[in-house]
């Protein structure tokens, strides 16, 4: 009797499995129907690969695409993305929409096409040195972050023949003109070759550089800029036309006191259609950088602290967008 009880579960399991084996699932007897038809007024979605993978053959050339060598594409180099800037005898490139890592890759590509090629580099400090030129001097390209995120700068320094230390362009005879020509050629190369599928350099990810300007929210907002004062003031002057197009005019400036007076009007900036306000812009030294503060010279009686903050925040944001 005891053995019979033990056999019942085993017998039940066998019968259950046997029953499963005799079943026919409904989908097994389903008949194939007609294919679905898309109505004429609708369009089939286009199907394509997510990424195009080009066919690469040993004799197919450069898979990146044709490299366009520098030519006079831009007369004044005031394109939307690449600008040649100057302060005194110092020249540099300001590039929008590209990180330092990507610009590093383009500078490398440019130097590989030059007779002097690449000598050495220091990715941590963003420097790439050329090989020796005819006179034994060396060109040193310095790739850094620009004033805002997704902007970059390229500075050019000269190393005199046999020199270990850096020599500024203004300290080397006739090198100022040479700097502008070399950077102009590089600018044209970058502008002409931004279509290339050049990836950001992994090596250049170690560049110790952050955006030189930072927007600091607060009551009200302010700007922190890591630039020498000479260049900062020139940057503010350069931003004036763009700010004016956005409704912020520069009515007066005093470099000796590091102050500018700005005027704003209209509902978009002041909150009221017929209201015109004057703001004082002050540049203050803050350890190794400068702080840019804005304040109203005269606050309307009906203005609250919140109204004042909103006006200043709008103007600070306009200024920040036009920093180059």
HELIX and SHEET records of a PDB file:
HELIX    1   1 UNK A    2  UNK A   22  1                                  21    
HELIX    2   2 UNK A   26  UNK A   29  5                                   4    
HELIX    3   3 UNK A  100  UNK A  112  1                                  13    
HELIX    4   4 UNK A  123  UNK A  125  5                                   3    
HELIX    5   5 UNK A  169  UNK A  171  5                                   3    
HELIX    6   6 UNK A  175  UNK A  192  1                                  18    
HELIX    7   7 UNK A  203  UNK A  206  5                                   4    
HELIX    8   8 UNK A  229  UNK A  245  1                                  17    
HELIX    9   9 UNK A  267  UNK A  270  1                                   4    
HELIX   10  10 UNK A  305  UNK A  321  1                                  17    
SHEET    1   A 6 UNK A  82  UNK A  87  0                                        
SHEET    2   A 6 UNK A  90  UNK A  96 -1                                        
SHEET    3   A 6 UNK A 151  UNK A 159 -1                                        
SHEET    4   A 6 UNK A 138  UNK A 145 -1                                        
SHEET    5   A 6 UNK A 127  UNK A 130 -1                                        
SHEET    6   A 6 UNK A 118  UNK A 122 -1                                        
SHEET    1   B 6 UNK A 213  UNK A 216  0                                        
SHEET    2   B 6 UNK A 222  UNK A 225 -1                                        
SHEET    3   B 6 UNK A 289  UNK A 296 -1                                        
SHEET    4   B 6 UNK A 276  UNK A 286 -1                                        
SHEET    5   B 6 UNK A 259  UNK A 265 -1                                        
SHEET    6   B 6 UNK A 248  UNK A 254 -1                                        
END                                                                             
